[in-house]
């Protein structure tokens, strides 16, 4: 039998992807050495931190990759940890050489969408979580920021709950945080940082702390290259809405309302505030719309027409005269509620449900309308 090739083992091991950073070990300088003696491959790798949550999976994948090379009968794997200097170099490389710079500025290729509502209780977070998963299912790289600091709910909606009932904590590489991933969506929430011995602790913060938290989520969390970044905004037009408007003035805004007049009238205000900060409303989604009962009758629990009324009002108020579309109407659905309770989004768990289909159509529309390139610097130099 031909002896195993050292270069082949190096390529196989280097191509293994770190499950948290989502990049090959070679790119992260995590492969320290590879040598072959007889039919044994000796591999040494360096994990990013002590107690790395992905250690077992990385070890398993590295062993499998090395063993897949023809001629390798045994794998001798040595696992170490990066030095502080190596970690510093890694965080700098992940940030593209820039120190603590928010990567979603005006020149970013990532499309940023803030999902807002005028009042609470309209199903905004459930809709945001399902839209994020639906977009990821369409092959897009998706990030999700739970910006509703006081009423965070995204982790359980995505099933990001550990056996103790608490959300997983992000892995830290120095001052860089790696967001947990669920259904292909990289997610961050203040709920991941609460004291583990106080899972029901309330977040009682005012403006400066809220601004700092949102800024850190956008700056210190390593999302990597994203096609879409969704922000689940708190209801209303308070501190967080103003902070996001200052930090992301180029973001698109998706306004969520119910058909009820009491909700739709208030929802218009969230869209108007977005315009005042320079953001633009990309559309309206009507949630909790009429549902068809088993006997064929229709139940308009919250009335009808609120979504179109919000779209019309925001169209009339647009300074450029642009029409704000009603992107979709999501009916009341037991399956949608059930998915939120179990942490299995309805677009995954029960895709044939009418609410899942409505959300999927909205995701199709958002996926087709990418961010324009006009007026932005592109990362290349002409020759």
N, C-alpha and C positions, 0 to 999 in steps of 0.2 A: 504493500500500500504506500502511496506517495505521502511523505511526511507533511503535516499541516503547515500552511504558509503563514508566517507571522503577520504579514501585511493584511492577509485576508481576515485573520482574527481581529486585528486592530480596526479594520473597517466595520466588521460585524458588531463589535462592542461599541465603537464610537457612534454607530447609527442608532443605538438604543435611546429612546426618548425619556427624558425625565418627566414623570407623570404630572408634576406640579408646575414646572416651568414650561413644559411642552416644547422643549427643544432638545436636539441630540446631545449626548454626553460630550462628544467631540467639541461642539460649539461652546460648551460650558467649561471646557478644560477640566473635566472630572475624571478623565482617563489618565492615570499617572504613568503606567507602564504596561507593556504587553510583551511577553517572550514565550517561546515555545521550546520545550525540551522533550524530544521523543514524541509521544502522542498526548502530552499534557500541555495545556495552555495555562500559563501563569499570568493572571490579570490583577492589576492593582487600580482601584478607583478611589476617589475622594468624594464623600457626600458633602453637601453644603453646610450642614450644621449637625451637632450632636443630637441624637434622638430624632433624626429626620423621619417624618411620618411615612414617607415613600420608600424607606430603606429596604423593606422586605420585597416590595415589587421591583425595585431597581436591581437588587441582588438576583432575584429570580430571572428577570429579563436578561441581565448580563450573562448569567450562566447559560441560559438557553441560546443566546446569540453566539457565544464562544463555542458551545457544543455543536452548533449547526454547521461549523466549518468542516469540510471533509478532512478526515484524518485525526480529528480531535476526539480522544476517548475519555479524557478527564479534564476538569477545569479546577484549577487552584485559584480561588478568588480571595484577595486581601482587600478589606474595606477600611478606609481611613476617613478623616475629616479635614476639610479645607482649613488652612491657616487663616488668621485674620487678614493678612495681606492678600491671600487668594480670594477670600470673600469680598474684600473691597474692590478688587479688580473685576470680579464677576458682576457686582451690582453696578459698577460704572459701565461695563459692557452692555448690560441689560438696558440701562438708561440711554444707551447710545452716546456715551461720553459726557452727557450733561448731568449735572448734579441737581437733584430735586427740582426738576422742571416738569410742569404739568404737560403731558404729551398729547392732549386733546385740544390744542389751540386752533386758531383759524386755518393754519396750513396743514392740519392733520387730515389724512385720508379717511379717518373714522367718521362715520355719520353718527352724530349725537342726537338722541331723541329724549326729551323730558316728558314724561307722562304725568299730566296734571288733572286736578279736578277742583271744582269750586268748594265742595264740601265733602266730608267723609261719608263712608257707607255706601259708595256707589260701585264698589267692586274694582276700583282702580288697580290695587296691588295684584289681585287675582288675574286681571286682564294683562297687566305688565308681565307677570311671570309666564303666563301662557304664550304671550307674543314672543318673549325671549326664546322660549323653547321651540316654538314654531319656526322662528327665523334660523335657529341653529340647525333644525332638521333640514332646512333648505341649503345647507352647506356653508352658511355664513359664520364667521368668527364673531361671537356675541359676548359682551360683557354687561353686567347688570349691577348698578349701584342702588342700594336701598337707602335713599336719601330722606326717607320719612323717619328721622331720628327718634322722635317721641313715640311713634306708632309703628315701629318696624315689624314687618310680618313676612318678608320675602323668604327667609330661610326655611320655615316649615312648609310654605307653599311649594317649594322645590324639593322637599324631602331632605333638606340639609339639617338633619337632626341625628345626634349620636345616641348610643344606647341609654345615656343618662338623661336624655330628653333635651339636651342643650345643643345649639348650633356648633359646628366645628370651628376651631380657632385657626386663623390663617397662619401658615408657616412664615417665620421671619428670617430673612437673611440680612443681618445688620438692620438698617432702617427701611429695608424693602420688604413688602408683604406680598405673599402669593395667595391669591383668592381661591377658596374652595370651588370645585366645579360640580355642577349637577346638570344632567341632560345636555352636556356640551356647553353650558353657560357658566362663565366665570363670574362669581358673585361675591359681593362684599356688603356687610351690614353691621351696624353698631351692635346688634345682638350677639355678634361673634366676639365682642370684647368685654362684655359684662362679667363681673366677678362670678366664678364658677360656683361659689357658695351662696350667691344671691341671684338665682336665675330669674326671679320675678322683680328685680330691682327696676325702679322707674328712672328714666333719664330726664332730669329736671334742669335743663340747660337753657341759657338765654342766647341772644344773638352772637356774641363773639365766639363762644364755644361751638355753636352750630356751624358758623362759617369755617372755623378751623377744622372741624370734623369733615365737612364736605370737601374742603381743599385737600386734606390729607388723603381722603379716599381717591381723589383724582390724581394725586401726585405720587404718593408713596406705595400704592398698590400696583403691582406689575401685572397688567392685563396682556402684555404682548401686543402683537398687531391685531387690531380688531376691525371688522367691517362695520359693526354697529355697537354703540354703547347706549343702553337704556338707563334712564334714571327714574326710579319710582319716587315721585315727589310727594311731600306731605300735602294734604288738602289745604286750599286757601292760598293767600297771597302774602305770607309772612316772611320771616327772616331767611329761611332756606331758599324760597323762590327768588328772593332778591340776591342772595349769594350766588346761586346758580346762574342767574342772569348776568352777574358781574364776571364770573369765572368762565362762562360758556355763552357769550353773547351771540354766537353763531348757531346755537343749537336749534333744532326744530322742536316744536311743542305739539304734543298729541293731547287733546282735551277729551276727558271722559265725563259723561253725564248719564243720568237715567232719563226716561221719557217724561218724568214728572216736572211740572213747571217750577216748583220750588228748588229743584236741583239744577235745571237748565239755566234759570236766570242767574244763579250764582256761578255756574260754570263759565259763563261768558266773561266774568271778571278775571278769571285765571288766564284766559287767552289774551285779554286786553293788557294785563300786567306784563305778559311775555313780550308783547309788541313794544311796550315802553322801555324794556331793557335791551331791545335790538333783536330779540329772537323772533322767529316767525312760526305761525301756527300752520302745521302741515295737514291737519285734519281733525275731525271729531269722530269719536266712537260712542254710540249709544248702547249702554249696558242695561241689563234687566228689562229688556223689551218684552213684548207680548209673547206668551208661550202657547203652543197648541196642546190641548189636553187629549187624553186617549180617546175621548168620544168625538173628537174633531172640533170641539168648540175652542174659542180663543179667549185667553185670560189676559186682560190688560191691567195687571195689578198696579202698575205705576202710571197708567195713562198712555198717551201716544204723542209722538211728534216733537219731543224735547230735543232729540239729537239734531233734527233738521233745523229747528229754531235756533239752536246754538250756532250751527254752521252758517245760517243766513245772517245772524247778527254779527258774527266775526267777519264775514265777507263784506258786509256793509261798512265795518269799522276799519278794514284794511287800508292803510294809507296809499298803497299802490293799486288799489282796486282789484286785487287778486281774489279769486273765489276760493273759499275754504270748503273743502269737500266733506261730506258725511261719508267716512270710509267704511262704515259698517254698522249693523245693528245686531247685538248679541242677545238672544232671548234668554229669559229665565230658564235655568237648567239645574235639575237635581244632580246630574253628573258633574257639572262644573263645580257645584258646592262640594260634592263628595271628593273630587280631586284635590280641592284645597285642604280638606280635612286630612286626607291620607298622604299628602305630599307627592301625589302622582298627577301631574298636570293633565287636564282632560284631553288636550291635543295629543297626548301620548297614550293615556290610559283608555280613553273611549273616543277615538278619533271620528267615529261615525255619528256622535252626538251632534245635535243641531248647533249648540253653542260652540263646540270644537270646530265645526265646519265654518261657522261665521268668523271665528278668530283666525282660522287658516286662510280664509279669503283676504282678511285684513293684512295678514303677514305677507301674502303674495303681492299685494299692492305695495307695501313698504319695501319689499325686496326688489321690486322692479324699479322703484324710484330712488336710485342712488344719489349720493351727494355730488353736486356739480363741481367742476374744476375751475370755473371762472374766477379770476382774481386771486388765485392761490399759487404760491411758489411750489414747484414740483421738485422732488429730490433727485435731480440729475443735472449734469453740466453738458451743454452742447459742444460739439467739436467741429 
